[in-house]
């Protein structure tokens, strides 16, 4: 189960999680590792402010929702990199 985003949430608070990015316009979603997202947005940037940078790869909309997950791992997850 994924956790909702709060305005003060920073990526550094969820280092061991995966991040689900979901487009509010078309429903397209992608799961990424937190460290991969940190390379784009930064570990200490408030994600509510960093959402402006993300765009859906399918429809191009900028209405992206972010949730953090812990129970399952996304495809391609490497346990011992």
PyMOL Python script that loads the backbone (N, CA, C, O; Angstrom):
from pymol import cmd

cmd.read_pdbstr("""\
ATOM      1  N   UNK A   1       0.837  -1.181   0.000  1.00  0.00           N
ATOM      2  CA  UNK A   1       0.000   0.000   0.000  1.00  0.00           C
ATOM      3  C   UNK A   1       0.880   1.242   0.000  1.00  0.00           C
ATOM      4  O   UNK A   1       1.823   1.329   0.786  1.00  0.00           O
ATOM      5  N   UNK A   2       0.593   2.182  -0.848  1.00  0.00           N
ATOM      6  CA  UNK A   2       1.395   3.394  -0.955  1.00  0.00           C
ATOM      7  C   UNK A   2       0.883   4.457  -0.002  1.00  0.00           C
ATOM      8  O   UNK A   2      -0.307   4.517   0.307  1.00  0.00           O
ATOM      9  N   UNK A   3       1.796   5.291   0.455  1.00  0.00           N
ATOM     10  CA  UNK A   3       1.455   6.379   1.374  1.00  0.00           C
ATOM     11  C   UNK A   3       1.245   7.671   0.602  1.00  0.00           C
ATOM     12  O   UNK A   3       1.973   7.921  -0.359  1.00  0.00           O
ATOM     13  N   UNK A   4       0.278   8.507   0.983  1.00  0.00           N
ATOM     14  CA  UNK A   4       0.046   9.766   0.269  1.00  0.00           C
ATOM     15  C   UNK A   4       1.132  10.790   0.566  1.00  0.00           C
ATOM     16  O   UNK A   4       1.837  10.692   1.571  1.00  0.00           O
ATOM     17  N   UNK A   5       1.255  11.746  -0.295  1.00  0.00           N
ATOM     18  CA  UNK A   5       2.234  12.815  -0.180  1.00  0.00           C
ATOM     19  C   UNK A   5       1.683  13.958   0.661  1.00  0.00           C
ATOM     20  O   UNK A   5       0.532  14.357   0.486  1.00  0.00           O
ATOM     21  N   UNK A   6       2.492  14.486   1.571  1.00  0.00           N
ATOM     22  CA  UNK A   6       2.120  15.671   2.337  1.00  0.00           C
ATOM     23  C   UNK A   6       2.950  16.844   1.828  1.00  0.00           C
ATOM     24  O   UNK A   6       3.991  16.613   1.213  1.00  0.00           O
ATOM     25  N   UNK A   7       2.539  18.093   2.054  1.00  0.00           N
ATOM     26  CA  UNK A   7       3.278  19.234   1.517  1.00  0.00           C
ATOM     27  C   UNK A   7       4.721  19.332   2.013  1.00  0.00           C
ATOM     28  O   UNK A   7       5.572  19.881   1.313  1.00  0.00           O
ATOM     29  N   UNK A   8       5.010  18.812   3.202  1.00  0.00           N
ATOM     30  CA  UNK A   8       6.371  18.931   3.729  1.00  0.00           C
ATOM     31  C   UNK A   8       7.213  17.682   3.482  1.00  0.00           C
ATOM     32  O   UNK A   8       8.340  17.598   3.970  1.00  0.00           O
ATOM     33  N   UNK A   9       6.697  16.725   2.745  1.00  0.00           N
ATOM     34  CA  UNK A   9       7.419  15.483   2.499  1.00  0.00           C
ATOM     35  C   UNK A   9       8.640  15.739   1.637  1.00  0.00           C
ATOM     36  O   UNK A   9       8.567  16.402   0.602  1.00  0.00           O
ATOM     37  N   UNK A  10       9.749  15.207   2.081  1.00  0.00           N
ATOM     38  CA  UNK A  10      10.995  15.266   1.317  1.00  0.00           C
ATOM     39  C   UNK A  10      11.386  13.846   0.958  1.00  0.00           C
ATOM     40  O   UNK A  10      11.063  12.904   1.682  1.00  0.00           O
ATOM     41  N   UNK A  11      12.070  13.693  -0.140  1.00  0.00           N
ATOM     42  CA  UNK A  11      12.482  12.376  -0.588  1.00  0.00           C
ATOM     43  C   UNK A  11      13.445  11.730   0.401  1.00  0.00           C
ATOM     44  O   UNK A  11      13.483  10.504   0.510  1.00  0.00           O
ATOM     45  N   UNK A  12      14.219  12.530   1.120  1.00  0.00           N
ATOM     46  CA  UNK A  12      15.166  11.989   2.087  1.00  0.00           C
ATOM     47  C   UNK A  12      14.464  11.304   3.261  1.00  0.00           C
ATOM     48  O   UNK A  12      15.090  10.514   3.968  1.00  0.00           O
ATOM     49  N   UNK A  13      13.187  11.587   3.481  1.00  0.00           N
ATOM     50  CA  UNK A  13      12.428  10.933   4.540  1.00  0.00           C
ATOM     51  C   UNK A  13      12.036   9.505   4.167  1.00  0.00           C
ATOM     52  O   UNK A  13      11.619   8.729   5.027  1.00  0.00           O
ATOM     53  N   UNK A  14      12.169   9.160   2.887  1.00  0.00           N
ATOM     54  CA  UNK A  14      11.712   7.865   2.380  1.00  0.00           C
ATOM     55  C   UNK A  14      12.781   7.209   1.518  1.00  0.00           C
ATOM     56  O   UNK A  14      12.499   6.787   0.396  1.00  0.00           O
ATOM     57  N   UNK A  15      13.990   7.119   2.021  1.00  0.00           N
ATOM     58  CA  UNK A  15      15.110   6.585   1.241  1.00  0.00           C
ATOM     59  C   UNK A  15      14.944   5.120   0.854  1.00  0.00           C
ATOM     60  O   UNK A  15      15.426   4.716  -0.205  1.00  0.00           O
ATOM     61  N   UNK A  16      14.286   4.321   1.667  1.00  0.00           N
ATOM     62  CA  UNK A  16      14.155   2.893   1.387  1.00  0.00           C
ATOM     63  C   UNK A  16      12.893   2.543   0.610  1.00  0.00           C
ATOM     64  O   UNK A  16      12.595   1.365   0.411  1.00  0.00           O
ATOM     65  N   UNK A  17      12.167   3.529   0.178  1.00  0.00           N
ATOM     66  CA  UNK A  17      10.893   3.292  -0.498  1.00  0.00           C
ATOM     67  C   UNK A  17      11.078   3.302  -2.011  1.00  0.00           C
ATOM     68  O   UNK A  17      12.121   3.696  -2.532  1.00  0.00           O
ATOM     69  N   UNK A  18      10.043   2.862  -2.689  1.00  0.00           N
ATOM     70  CA  UNK A  18       9.954   3.131  -4.108  1.00  0.00           C
ATOM     71  C   UNK A  18       8.894   4.210  -4.273  1.00  0.00           C
ATOM     72  O   UNK A  18       8.065   4.406  -3.384  1.00  0.00           O
ATOM     73  N   UNK A  19       8.912   4.896  -5.378  1.00  0.00           N
ATOM     74  CA  UNK A  19       8.020   6.025  -5.611  1.00  0.00           C
ATOM     75  C   UNK A  19       7.112   5.693  -6.789  1.00  0.00           C
ATOM     76  O   UNK A  19       7.581   5.278  -7.849  1.00  0.00           O
ATOM     77  N   UNK A  20       5.818   5.878  -6.596  1.00  0.00           N
ATOM     78  CA  UNK A  20       4.868   5.680  -7.684  1.00  0.00           C
ATOM     79  C   UNK A  20       4.460   7.046  -8.208  1.00  0.00           C
ATOM     80  O   UNK A  20       3.924   7.867  -7.463  1.00  0.00           O
ATOM     81  N   UNK A  21       4.712   7.290  -9.484  1.00  0.00           N
ATOM     82  CA  UNK A  21       4.297   8.518 -10.160  1.00  0.00           C
ATOM     83  C   UNK A  21       3.068   8.173 -10.995  1.00  0.00           C
ATOM     84  O   UNK A  21       3.110   7.251 -11.809  1.00  0.00           O
ATOM     85  N   UNK A  22       1.981   8.902 -10.799  1.00  0.00           N
ATOM     86  CA  UNK A  22       0.740   8.626 -11.511  1.00  0.00           C
ATOM     87  C   UNK A  22       0.214   9.919 -12.122  1.00  0.00           C
ATOM     88  O   UNK A  22       0.142  10.950 -11.453  1.00  0.00           O
ATOM     89  N   UNK A  23      -0.153   9.853 -13.404  1.00  0.00           N
ATOM     90  CA  UNK A  23      -0.709  11.006 -14.100  1.00  0.00           C
ATOM     91  C   UNK A  23      -2.184  11.144 -13.726  1.00  0.00           C
ATOM     92  O   UNK A  23      -2.948  10.185 -13.830  1.00  0.00           O
ATOM     93  N   UNK A  24      -2.575  12.327 -13.297  1.00  0.00           N
ATOM     94  CA  UNK A  24      -3.965  12.574 -12.927  1.00  0.00           C
ATOM     95  C   UNK A  24      -4.851  12.703 -14.160  1.00  0.00           C
ATOM     96  O   UNK A  24      -6.068  12.546 -14.062  1.00  0.00           O
ATOM     97  N   UNK A  25      -4.262  12.985 -15.314  1.00  0.00           N
ATOM     98  CA  UNK A  25      -5.051  13.175 -16.525  1.00  0.00           C
ATOM     99  C   UNK A  25      -5.405  11.849 -17.207  1.00  0.00           C
ATOM    100  O   UNK A  25      -6.565  11.621 -17.550  1.00  0.00           O
ATOM    101  N   UNK A  26      -4.408  10.972 -17.406  1.00  0.00           N
ATOM    102  CA  UNK A  26      -4.665   9.753 -18.165  1.00  0.00           C
ATOM    103  C   UNK A  26      -4.519   8.473 -17.349  1.00  0.00           C
ATOM    104  O   UNK A  26      -4.890   7.402 -17.829  1.00  0.00           O
ATOM    105  N   UNK A  27      -3.991   8.553 -16.131  1.00  0.00           N
ATOM    106  CA  UNK A  27      -3.860   7.381 -15.280  1.00  0.00           C
ATOM    107  C   UNK A  27      -2.587   6.579 -15.486  1.00  0.00           C
ATOM    108  O   UNK A  27      -2.377   5.578 -14.801  1.00  0.00           O
ATOM    109  N   UNK A  28      -1.739   6.992 -16.408  1.00  0.00           N
ATOM    110  CA  UNK A  28      -0.471   6.292 -16.631  1.00  0.00           C
ATOM    111  C   UNK A  28       0.367   6.354 -15.366  1.00  0.00           C
ATOM    112  O   UNK A  28       0.420   7.396 -14.713  1.00  0.00           O
ATOM    113  N   UNK A  29       1.024   5.255 -15.009  1.00  0.00           N
ATOM    114  CA  UNK A  29       1.833   5.276 -13.799  1.00  0.00           C
ATOM    115  C   UNK A  29       3.172   4.584 -14.026  1.00  0.00           C
ATOM    116  O   UNK A  29       3.329   3.755 -14.923  1.00  0.00           O
ATOM    117  N   UNK A  30       4.115   4.949 -13.193  1.00  0.00           N
ATOM    118  CA  UNK A  30       5.452   4.386 -13.248  1.00  0.00           C
ATOM    119  C   UNK A  30       5.982   4.286 -11.834  1.00  0.00           C
ATOM    120  O   UNK A  30       5.738   5.167 -11.010  1.00  0.00           O
ATOM    121  N   UNK A  31       6.706   3.220 -11.549  1.00  0.00           N
ATOM    122  CA  UNK A  31       7.334   3.037 -10.247  1.00  0.00           C
ATOM    123  C   UNK A  31       8.839   3.182 -10.421  1.00  0.00           C
ATOM    124  O   UNK A  31       9.433   2.541 -11.288  1.00  0.00           O
ATOM    125  N   UNK A  32       9.451   4.019  -9.601  1.00  0.00           N
ATOM    126  CA  UNK A  32      10.891   4.252  -9.680  1.00  0.00           C
ATOM    127  C   UNK A  32      11.500   4.151  -8.289  1.00  0.00           C
ATOM    128  O   UNK A  32      10.804   4.285  -7.283  1.00  0.00           O
ATOM    129  N   UNK A  33      12.788   3.918  -8.244  1.00  0.00           N
ATOM    130  CA  UNK A  33      13.492   3.893  -6.971  1.00  0.00           C
ATOM    131  C   UNK A  33      13.700   5.321  -6.494  1.00  0.00           C
ATOM    132  O   UNK A  33      13.791   6.244  -7.304  1.00  0.00           O
ATOM    133  N   UNK A  34      13.773   5.502  -5.194  1.00  0.00           N
ATOM    134  CA  UNK A  34      13.913   6.834  -4.604  1.00  0.00           C
ATOM    135  C   UNK A  34      15.225   7.486  -5.021  1.00  0.00           C
ATOM    136  O   UNK A  34      15.257   8.694  -5.252  1.00  0.00           O
ATOM    137  N   UNK A  35      16.307   6.718  -5.123  1.00  0.00           N
ATOM    138  CA  UNK A  35      17.587   7.317  -5.497  1.00  0.00           C
ATOM    139  C   UNK A  35      17.591   7.795  -6.946  1.00  0.00           C
ATOM    140  O   UNK A  35      18.274   8.768  -7.264  1.00  0.00           O
ATOM    141  N   UNK A  36      16.848   7.135  -7.826  1.00  0.00           N
ATOM    142  CA  UNK A  36      16.745   7.589  -9.210  1.00  0.00           C
ATOM    143  C   UNK A  36      15.988   8.912  -9.287  1.00  0.00           C
ATOM    144  O   UNK A  36      16.349   9.793 -10.068  1.00  0.00           O
ATOM    145  N   UNK A  37      14.954   9.048  -8.489  1.00  0.00           N
ATOM    146  CA  UNK A  37      14.193  10.292  -8.457  1.00  0.00           C
ATOM    147  C   UNK A  37      14.992  11.417  -7.816  1.00  0.00           C
ATOM    148  O   UNK A  37      14.834  12.582  -8.182  1.00  0.00           O
ATOM    149  N   UNK A  38      15.853  11.072  -6.858  1.00  0.00           N
ATOM    150  CA  UNK A  38      16.671  12.076  -6.179  1.00  0.00           C
ATOM    151  C   UNK A  38      17.665  12.720  -7.134  1.00  0.00           C
ATOM    152  O   UNK A  38      18.039  13.878  -6.947  1.00  0.00           O
ATOM    153  N   UNK A  39      18.099  11.989  -8.153  1.00  0.00           N
ATOM    154  CA  UNK A  39      19.016  12.579  -9.140  1.00  0.00           C
ATOM    155  C   UNK A  39      18.346  13.702  -9.926  1.00  0.00           C
ATOM    156  O   UNK A  39      19.021  14.610 -10.410  1.00  0.00           O
ATOM    157  N   UNK A  40      17.025  13.644 -10.054  1.00  0.00           N
ATOM    158  CA  UNK A  40      16.283  14.663 -10.797  1.00  0.00           C
ATOM    159  C   UNK A  40      15.830  15.791  -9.878  1.00  0.00           C
ATOM    160  O   UNK A  40      16.055  16.966 -10.169  1.00  0.00           O
ATOM    161  N   UNK A  41      15.190  15.430  -8.766  1.00  0.00           N
ATOM    162  CA  UNK A  41      14.565  16.429  -7.901  1.00  0.00           C
ATOM    163  C   UNK A  41      15.443  16.847  -6.729  1.00  0.00           C
ATOM    164  O   UNK A  41      15.264  17.942  -6.196  1.00  0.00           O
ATOM    165  N   UNK A  42      16.389  16.004  -6.312  1.00  0.00           N
ATOM    166  CA  UNK A  42      17.195  16.302  -5.138  1.00  0.00           C
ATOM    167  C   UNK A  42      16.596  15.672  -3.897  1.00  0.00           C
ATOM    168  O   UNK A  42      15.375  15.560  -3.782  1.00  0.00           O
ATOM    169  N   UNK A  43      17.448  15.257  -2.964  1.00  0.00           N
ATOM    170  CA  UNK A  43      16.973  14.592  -1.750  1.00  0.00           C
ATOM    171  C   UNK A  43      16.196  15.524  -0.828  1.00  0.00           C
ATOM    172  O   UNK A  43      15.242  15.085  -0.185  1.00  0.00           O
ATOM    173  N   UNK A  44      16.575  16.797  -0.745  1.00  0.00           N
ATOM    174  CA  UNK A  44      15.986  17.689   0.251  1.00  0.00           C
ATOM    175  C   UNK A  44      14.964  18.673  -0.307  1.00  0.00           C
ATOM    176  O   UNK A  44      14.485  19.538   0.425  1.00  0.00           O
ATOM    177  N   UNK A  45      14.629  18.559  -1.565  1.00  0.00           N
ATOM    178  CA  UNK A  45      13.604  19.421  -2.149  1.00  0.00           C
ATOM    179  C   UNK A  45      12.227  18.942  -1.707  1.00  0.00           C
ATOM    180  O   UNK A  45      11.933  17.753  -1.830  1.00  0.00           O
ATOM    181  N   UNK A  46      11.368  19.836  -1.193  1.00  0.00           N
ATOM    182  CA  UNK A  46      10.002  19.406  -0.873  1.00  0.00           C
ATOM    183  C   UNK A  46       9.308  18.919  -2.145  1.00  0.00           C
ATOM    184  O   UNK A  46       9.259  19.640  -3.142  1.00  0.00           O
ATOM    185  N   UNK A  47       8.782  17.721  -2.110  1.00  0.00           N
ATOM    186  CA  UNK A  47       8.216  17.134  -3.320  1.00  0.00           C
ATOM    187  C   UNK A  47       6.985  17.856  -3.828  1.00  0.00           C
ATOM    188  O   UNK A  47       6.695  17.811  -5.023  1.00  0.00           O
ATOM    189  N   UNK A  48       6.257  18.519  -2.951  1.00  0.00           N
ATOM    190  CA  UNK A  48       5.099  19.289  -3.409  1.00  0.00           C
ATOM    191  C   UNK A  48       5.549  20.398  -4.363  1.00  0.00           C
ATOM    192  O   UNK A  48       4.843  20.719  -5.319  1.00  0.00           O
ATOM    193  N   UNK A  49       6.719  20.983  -4.105  1.00  0.00           N
ATOM    194  CA  UNK A  49       7.257  22.013  -4.995  1.00  0.00           C
ATOM    195  C   UNK A  49       7.942  21.389  -6.208  1.00  0.00           C
ATOM    196  O   UNK A  49       7.941  21.978  -7.290  1.00  0.00           O
ATOM    197  N   UNK A  50       8.524  20.208  -6.037  1.00  0.00           N
ATOM    198  CA  UNK A  50       9.212  19.540  -7.130  1.00  0.00           C
ATOM    199  C   UNK A  50       8.294  18.903  -8.146  1.00  0.00           C
ATOM    200  O   UNK A  50       8.746  18.513  -9.222  1.00  0.00           O
ATOM    201  N   UNK A  51       7.003  18.786  -7.829  1.00  0.00           N
ATOM    202  CA  UNK A  51       6.047  18.187  -8.757  1.00  0.00           C
ATOM    203  C   UNK A  51       5.917  18.976 -10.054  1.00  0.00           C
ATOM    204  O   UNK A  51       5.529  18.422 -11.082  1.00  0.00           O
ATOM    205  N   UNK A  52       6.233  20.245 -10.010  1.00  0.00           N
ATOM    206  CA  UNK A  52       6.106  21.089 -11.194  1.00  0.00           C
ATOM    207  C   UNK A  52       7.030  20.636 -12.320  1.00  0.00           C
ATOM    208  O   UNK A  52       6.776  20.940 -13.485  1.00  0.00           O
ATOM    209  N   UNK A  53       8.098  19.914 -11.987  1.00  0.00           N
ATOM    210  CA  UNK A  53       9.077  19.487 -12.984  1.00  0.00           C
ATOM    211  C   UNK A  53       8.651  18.244 -13.740  1.00  0.00           C
ATOM    212  O   UNK A  53       9.166  17.979 -14.826  1.00  0.00           O
ATOM    213  N   UNK A  54       7.719  17.472 -13.189  1.00  0.00           N
ATOM    214  CA  UNK A  54       7.375  16.187 -13.782  1.00  0.00           C
ATOM    215  C   UNK A  54       6.280  16.320 -14.818  1.00  0.00           C
ATOM    216  O   UNK A  54       5.361  17.128 -14.683  1.00  0.00           O
ATOM    217  N   UNK A  55       6.398  15.508 -15.857  1.00  0.00           N
ATOM    218  CA  UNK A  55       5.429  15.498 -16.949  1.00  0.00           C
ATOM    219  C   UNK A  55       5.162  14.041 -17.316  1.00  0.00           C
ATOM    220  O   UNK A  55       6.074  13.215 -17.300  1.00  0.00           O
ATOM    221  N   UNK A  56       3.925  13.731 -17.643  1.00  0.00           N
ATOM    222  CA  UNK A  56       3.557  12.373 -18.040  1.00  0.00           C
ATOM    223  C   UNK A  56       4.218  12.026 -19.372  1.00  0.00           C
ATOM    224  O   UNK A  56       4.179  12.813 -20.318  1.00  0.00           O
ATOM    225  N   UNK A  57       4.825  10.843 -19.436  1.00  0.00           N
ATOM    226  CA  UNK A  57       5.491  10.442 -20.675  1.00  0.00           C
ATOM    227  C   UNK A  57       4.497   9.980 -21.737  1.00  0.00           C
ATOM    228  O   UNK A  57       4.860   9.865 -22.908  1.00  0.00           O
ATOM    229  N   UNK A  58       3.258   9.715 -21.352  1.00  0.00           N
ATOM    230  CA  UNK A  58       2.260   9.270 -22.320  1.00  0.00           C
ATOM    231  C   UNK A  58       1.489  10.438 -22.921  1.00  0.00           C
ATOM    232  O   UNK A  58       1.409  10.554 -24.144  1.00  0.00           O
ATOM    233  N   UNK A  59       0.912  11.314 -22.076  1.00  0.00           N
ATOM    234  CA  UNK A  59       0.049  12.377 -22.596  1.00  0.00           C
ATOM    235  C   UNK A  59       0.664  13.771 -22.499  1.00  0.00           C
ATOM    236  O   UNK A  59       0.158  14.710 -23.115  1.00  0.00           O
ATOM    237  N   UNK A  60       1.752  13.921 -21.734  1.00  0.00           N
ATOM    238  CA  UNK A  60       2.422  15.216 -21.622  1.00  0.00           C
ATOM    239  C   UNK A  60       1.848  16.142 -20.565  1.00  0.00           C
ATOM    240  O   UNK A  60       2.321  17.270 -20.424  1.00  0.00           O
ATOM    241  N   UNK A  61       0.841  15.700 -19.816  1.00  0.00           N
ATOM    242  CA  UNK A  61       0.236  16.547 -18.779  1.00  0.00           C
ATOM    243  C   UNK A  61       1.204  16.727 -17.612  1.00  0.00           C
ATOM    244  O   UNK A  61       2.042  15.866 -17.347  1.00  0.00           O
ATOM    245  N   UNK A  62       1.077  17.840 -16.930  1.00  0.00           N
ATOM    246  CA  UNK A  62       1.932  18.121 -15.779  1.00  0.00           C
ATOM    247  C   UNK A  62       1.226  17.887 -14.457  1.00  0.00           C
ATOM    248  O   UNK A  62       1.698  18.351 -13.419  1.00  0.00           O
ATOM    249  N   UNK A  63       0.110  17.179 -14.469  1.00  0.00           N
ATOM    250  CA  UNK A  63      -0.628  16.869 -13.229  1.00  0.00           C
ATOM    251  C   UNK A  63      -0.210  15.483 -12.748  1.00  0.00           C
ATOM    252  O   UNK A  63      -0.899  14.494 -12.999  1.00  0.00           O
ATOM    253  N   UNK A  64       0.913  15.421 -12.060  1.00  0.00           N
ATOM    254  CA  UNK A  64       1.472  14.154 -11.607  1.00  0.00           C
ATOM    255  C   UNK A  64       1.284  14.024 -10.103  1.00  0.00           C
ATOM    256  O   UNK A  64       1.542  14.966  -9.354  1.00  0.00           O
ATOM    257  N   UNK A  65       0.835  12.858  -9.666  1.00  0.00           N
ATOM    258  CA  UNK A  65       0.676  12.564  -8.247  1.00  0.00           C
ATOM    259  C   UNK A  65       1.794  11.619  -7.832  1.00  0.00           C
ATOM    260  O   UNK A  65       2.178  10.735  -8.597  1.00  0.00           O
ATOM    261  N   UNK A  66       2.318  11.803  -6.618  1.00  0.00           N
ATOM    262  CA  UNK A  66       3.399  10.967  -6.109  1.00  0.00           C
ATOM    263  C   UNK A  66       2.925  10.256  -4.853  1.00  0.00           C
ATOM    264  O   UNK A  66       2.306  10.860  -3.978  1.00  0.00           O
ATOM    265  N   UNK A  67       3.228   8.944  -4.774  1.00  0.00           N
ATOM    266  CA  UNK A  67       2.970   8.168  -3.562  1.00  0.00           C
ATOM    267  C   UNK A  67       4.203   7.304  -3.283  1.00  0.00           C
ATOM    268  O   UNK A  67       4.926   6.919  -4.201  1.00  0.00           O
ATOM    269  N   UNK A  68       4.428   7.010  -2.008  1.00  0.00           N
ATOM    270  CA  UNK A  68       5.551   6.179  -1.600  1.00  0.00           C
ATOM    271  C   UNK A  68       5.031   4.799  -1.239  1.00  0.00           C
ATOM    272  O   UNK A  68       3.975   4.674  -0.619  1.00  0.00           O
ATOM    273  N   UNK A  69       5.758   3.774  -1.618  1.00  0.00           N
ATOM    274  CA  UNK A  69       5.360   2.410  -1.305  1.00  0.00           C
ATOM    275  C   UNK A  69       6.482   1.647  -0.633  1.00  0.00           C
ATOM    276  O   UNK A  69       7.661   1.928  -0.849  1.00  0.00           O
ATOM    277  N   UNK A  70       6.101   0.679   0.185  1.00  0.00           N
ATOM    278  CA  UNK A  70       7.090  -0.108   0.911  1.00  0.00           C
ATOM    279  C   UNK A  70       6.853  -1.607   0.819  1.00  0.00           C
ATOM    280  O   UNK A  70       7.795  -2.372   1.029  1.00  0.00           O
ATOM    281  N   UNK A  71       5.655  -2.062   0.517  1.00  0.00           N
ATOM    282  CA  UNK A  71       5.327  -3.474   0.612  1.00  0.00           C
ATOM    283  C   UNK A  71       5.810  -4.305  -0.555  1.00  0.00           C
ATOM    284  O   UNK A  71       6.148  -5.474  -0.369  1.00  0.00           O
ATOM    285  N   UNK A  72       5.856  -3.754  -1.735  1.00  0.00           N
ATOM    286  CA  UNK A  72       6.323  -4.527  -2.879  1.00  0.00           C
ATOM    287  C   UNK A  72       7.376  -3.723  -3.629  1.00  0.00           C
ATOM    288  O   UNK A  72       7.454  -2.501  -3.500  1.00  0.00           O
ATOM    289  N   UNK A  73       8.164  -4.412  -4.395  1.00  0.00           N
ATOM    290  CA  UNK A  73       9.249  -3.765  -5.118  1.00  0.00           C
ATOM    291  C   UNK A  73       8.872  -3.663  -6.591  1.00  0.00           C
ATOM    292  O   UNK A  73       8.215  -4.559  -7.121  1.00  0.00           O
ATOM    293  N   UNK A  74       9.272  -2.598  -7.254  1.00  0.00           N
ATOM    294  CA  UNK A  74       8.976  -2.468  -8.679  1.00  0.00           C
ATOM    295  C   UNK A  74       9.787  -3.450  -9.510  1.00  0.00           C
ATOM    296  O   UNK A  74      10.779  -4.005  -9.037  1.00  0.00           O
ATOM    297  N   UNK A  75       9.361  -3.660 -10.749  1.00  0.00           N
ATOM    298  CA  UNK A  75      10.082  -4.553 -11.641  1.00  0.00           C
ATOM    299  C   UNK A  75      11.512  -4.071 -11.829  1.00  0.00           C
ATOM    300  O   UNK A  75      11.762  -2.868 -11.891  1.00  0.00           O
ATOM    301  N   UNK A  76      12.432  -4.990 -11.919  1.00  0.00           N
ATOM    302  CA  UNK A  76      13.819  -4.636 -12.147  1.00  0.00           C
ATOM    303  C   UNK A  76      14.552  -4.193 -10.896  1.00  0.00           C
ATOM    304  O   UNK A  76      15.681  -3.711 -10.992  1.00  0.00           O
ATOM    305  N   UNK A  77      13.960  -4.339  -9.746  1.00  0.00           N
ATOM    306  CA  UNK A  77      14.591  -3.911  -8.499  1.00  0.00           C
ATOM    307  C   UNK A  77      15.772  -4.829  -8.209  1.00  0.00           C
ATOM    308  O   UNK A  77      15.623  -6.051  -8.230  1.00  0.00           O
ATOM    309  N   UNK A  78      16.925  -4.264  -7.944  1.00  0.00           N
ATOM    310  CA  UNK A  78      18.114  -5.039  -7.635  1.00  0.00           C
ATOM    311  C   UNK A  78      18.285  -5.052  -6.124  1.00  0.00           C
ATOM    312  O   UNK A  78      18.376  -3.993  -5.504  1.00  0.00           O
ATOM    313  N   UNK A  79      18.330  -6.246  -5.520  1.00  0.00           N
ATOM    314  CA  UNK A  79      18.400  -6.323  -4.073  1.00  0.00           C
ATOM    315  C   UNK A  79      19.791  -5.996  -3.539  1.00  0.00           C
ATOM    316  O   UNK A  79      19.923  -5.399  -2.470  1.00  0.00           O
ATOM    317  N   UNK A  80      20.819  -6.381  -4.273  1.00  0.00           N
ATOM    318  CA  UNK A  80      22.195  -6.099  -3.855  1.00  0.00           C
ATOM    319  C   UNK A  80      22.957  -5.454  -5.001  1.00  0.00           C
ATOM    320  O   UNK A  80      23.676  -6.139  -5.729  1.00  0.00           O
ATOM    321  N   UNK A  81      22.810  -4.159  -5.169  1.00  0.00           N
ATOM    322  CA  UNK A  81      23.454  -3.505  -6.328  1.00  0.00           C
ATOM    323  C   UNK A  81      24.967  -3.506  -6.203  1.00  0.00           C
ATOM    324  O   UNK A  81      25.660  -2.999  -7.085  1.00  0.00           O
TER     325      UNK A  81
END
""", "prot")
cmd.dss("prot")
cmd.show_as("cartoon", "prot")
cmd.util.cbc("prot")
cmd.orient("prot")
